[in-house]
Amino acid sequence: MSVIANKAAFSKRMSRSIVASIKRNIAIGTDITTSKNTFQKARPWDMENNDANLEANNIVSMKDLFADKRVAVFGVPAPFTGTCTNEHYPAYKAMQDDFLQVVDEVVCYSVADPYAHYHWGKAMDNDFSKISFLADTDCDFAKEYDLDRDYTGASLGHRSARFSMVVDNGLVTSFNMVEDAAKDAETLLEQAKH
């Protein structure tokens, strides 16, 4: 069997196992601010103030992120991976100004360490004042909402499913399990307008 055929067979098996597990979502009306989980701000490893890199100084609670704001969140399985880099993030970057007319913040979420997540954003020339990058370092948020997926077949370990949502003052007003990463930003933007 050729390398291309092996790669195609592997992709097909991965897609089937991942799609089979993507049946759950966060219900409309869920109050995300009640979650005790936190995110980490994406950041470089080397910072001028040594204390600035400590976990405790970079925590973002669900209340900090979602209370009294309207936030669009898109979740990607992993930084520096094909679909995330080539399809999902670019559409949000292209529409970031449109989003910021109808929401207060746009967040790129991933189960990752905050350093890789930061450097992925930097490699894509992300404007961090327009799209915030937040990391779920232990997959806790994904697990809480049954969004965790086993990507060990692709050497990624446990990550988050690909999703997007709009959260208005802590309440989920729209939620999508994303199958077409390239069209997700357009879909979420339409939902955010209502």
C-alpha positions as CSV (number, residue, x, y, z in Angstrom):
1,M,0.0,0.0,0.0
2,S,1.4,3.4,-0.9
3,V,2.1,6.2,1.6
4,I,-0.7,8.2,0.1
5,A,-3.2,5.3,0.4
6,N,-2.1,4.8,4.0
7,K,-2.5,8.5,4.8
8,A,-6.0,8.5,3.2
9,A,-7.0,5.4,5.1
10,F,-5.7,6.9,8.4
11,S,-7.6,10.2,7.7
12,K,-10.8,8.3,7.0
13,R,-10.5,6.3,10.2
14,M,-9.7,9.4,12.3
15,S,-12.7,11.3,10.7
16,R,-15.1,8.5,11.4
17,S,-14.0,8.1,15.1
18,I,-14.1,11.9,15.7
19,V,-17.4,12.5,13.9
20,A,-19.0,9.6,15.8
21,S,-18.1,11.3,19.1
22,I,-19.2,14.8,18.1
23,K,-22.8,14.5,19.2
24,R,-22.7,16.7,22.3
25,N,-22.8,20.4,22.7
26,I,-23.3,23.2,25.1
27,A,-27.0,23.9,25.5
28,I,-28.4,27.3,24.6
29,G,-29.0,29.2,27.8
30,T,-26.1,27.5,29.7
31,D,-24.5,30.0,32.1
32,I,-20.8,29.6,31.5
33,T,-19.9,32.0,34.3
34,T,-20.8,29.3,36.8
35,S,-17.9,27.2,35.7
36,K,-15.0,27.1,38.1
37,N,-12.5,26.3,35.3
38,T,-10.1,29.0,34.1
39,F,-8.1,29.7,30.9
40,Q,-4.6,30.9,30.6
41,K,-3.7,34.0,28.5
42,A,-1.5,33.0,25.6
43,R,1.9,34.5,26.1
44,P,5.6,34.2,25.2
45,W,7.9,32.2,27.5
46,D,10.4,35.0,27.9
47,M,8.8,38.0,29.5
48,E,10.6,41.0,31.0
49,N,9.1,40.6,34.4
50,N,9.7,37.0,35.6
51,D,6.6,37.0,37.7
52,A,4.5,38.0,34.7
53,N,4.8,34.4,33.3
54,L,3.4,32.7,36.4
55,E,0.2,30.8,36.0
56,A,-1.4,32.7,38.8
57,N,-0.8,36.0,37.0
58,N,-2.4,34.9,33.7
59,I,-5.6,33.3,34.8
60,V,-8.8,34.2,33.1
61,S,-11.9,33.1,34.9
62,M,-15.2,32.5,33.2
63,K,-16.7,35.5,35.0
64,D,-13.7,37.7,33.8
65,L,-14.2,36.6,30.2
66,F,-18.0,36.4,29.9
67,A,-19.8,38.6,32.5
68,D,-21.3,41.8,31.2
69,K,-19.9,41.2,27.7
70,R,-20.8,39.6,24.4
71,V,-18.1,37.2,23.3
72,A,-17.6,35.1,20.2
73,V,-15.5,32.0,20.8
74,F,-14.1,29.6,18.3
75,G,-12.4,26.4,19.6
76,V,-9.7,24.7,17.6
77,P,-8.2,21.3,18.5
78,A,-4.6,22.4,18.3
79,P,-2.2,25.2,17.3
80,F,0.0,24.7,14.3
81,T,-2.2,22.0,12.8
82,G,-3.5,21.9,9.2
83,T,-7.2,22.7,9.4
84,C,-6.9,25.0,12.3
85,T,-4.1,27.0,10.6
86,N,-5.3,26.9,7.0
87,E,-9.1,27.0,7.3
88,H,-10.5,27.8,10.7
89,Y,-8.4,30.8,12.0
90,P,-8.0,32.6,8.7
91,A,-11.7,33.1,8.2
92,Y,-12.0,34.7,11.7
93,K,-9.0,36.9,11.0
94,A,-10.6,38.1,7.8
95,M,-13.9,38.9,9.6
96,Q,-12.5,40.2,12.9
97,D,-13.5,43.8,12.3
98,D,-17.1,42.6,11.4
99,F,-17.2,40.6,14.6
100,L,-16.1,43.5,16.7
101,Q,-19.0,45.5,15.5
102,V,-21.4,43.0,17.2
103,V,-19.4,41.5,20.0
104,D,-17.0,42.9,22.6
105,E,-14.4,40.2,22.2
106,V,-13.4,37.4,19.8
107,V,-11.5,34.4,21.4
108,C,-9.5,31.6,19.8
109,Y,-9.7,28.8,22.4
110,S,-7.5,25.6,22.3
111,V,-6.4,22.9,24.6
112,A,-2.8,23.8,24.5
113,D,0.0,25.3,26.5
114,P,-0.2,29.1,26.5
115,Y,3.3,29.4,24.8
116,A,2.5,27.3,21.8
117,H,-0.9,29.0,21.5
118,Y,0.8,32.4,21.6
119,H,3.5,31.6,19.0
120,W,0.9,30.1,16.7
121,G,-1.0,33.3,16.8
122,K,2.2,35.3,16.3
123,A,3.1,33.0,13.3
124,M,-0.2,33.9,11.7
125,D,0.3,37.6,12.3
126,N,-2.6,37.7,14.7
127,D,-3.6,41.1,16.2
128,F,-4.1,40.0,19.8
129,S,-6.1,43.2,20.5
130,K,-8.7,41.9,18.0
131,I,-8.6,38.1,18.6
132,S,-7.6,36.9,22.1
133,F,-5.9,33.6,22.4
134,L,-6.8,31.6,25.5
135,A,-5.5,28.2,26.5
136,D,-7.2,25.4,28.4
137,T,-4.0,23.8,29.6
138,D,-5.5,20.7,31.2
139,C,-8.5,20.2,28.9
140,D,-10.7,20.9,32.0
141,F,-13.2,23.2,30.2
142,A,-13.5,20.8,27.3
143,K,-14.1,17.9,29.7
144,E,-16.7,19.9,31.7
145,Y,-18.8,20.4,28.6
146,D,-18.2,17.0,27.0
147,L,-16.1,18.6,24.2
148,D,-12.9,16.7,24.9
149,R,-11.8,14.3,22.2
150,D,-9.1,11.7,22.0
151,Y,-6.7,12.6,19.1
152,T,-4.0,10.2,20.2
153,G,-4.2,8.6,16.7
154,A,-2.8,11.9,15.4
155,S,-0.2,12.2,18.2
156,L,-2.2,15.1,19.7
157,G,-3.5,13.5,22.9
158,H,-6.7,14.7,24.4
159,R,-7.9,18.0,22.9
160,S,-11.2,19.9,22.3
161,A,-13.6,19.3,19.5
162,R,-13.9,22.1,16.9
163,F,-16.7,24.4,18.0
164,S,-17.9,28.0,18.1
165,M,-20.3,29.9,20.2
166,V,-21.7,33.3,21.2
167,V,-21.9,34.0,24.9
168,D,-23.9,37.1,26.0
169,N,-23.4,38.1,29.6
170,G,-22.4,34.6,30.5
171,L,-25.3,32.8,28.7
172,V,-24.7,30.7,25.6
173,T,-26.9,32.2,22.8
174,S,-25.6,30.0,20.0
175,F,-23.4,26.9,19.8
176,N,-22.0,25.0,16.8
177,M,-20.1,21.8,16.5
178,V,-18.0,22.7,13.5
179,E,-17.7,20.4,10.5
180,D,-16.8,23.0,7.9
181,A,-14.0,25.1,9.5
182,A,-13.7,27.5,6.5
183,K,-17.3,28.5,6.8
184,D,-17.6,28.6,10.6
185,A,-16.7,32.3,11.0
186,E,-19.4,33.3,8.5
187,T,-22.0,31.1,10.4
188,L,-21.1,32.5,13.8
189,L,-21.0,36.1,12.6
190,E,-24.6,35.7,11.3
191,Q,-25.6,34.2,14.7
192,A,-23.9,37.0,16.6
193,K,-25.9,39.6,14.6
194,H,-29.1,38.3,16.1
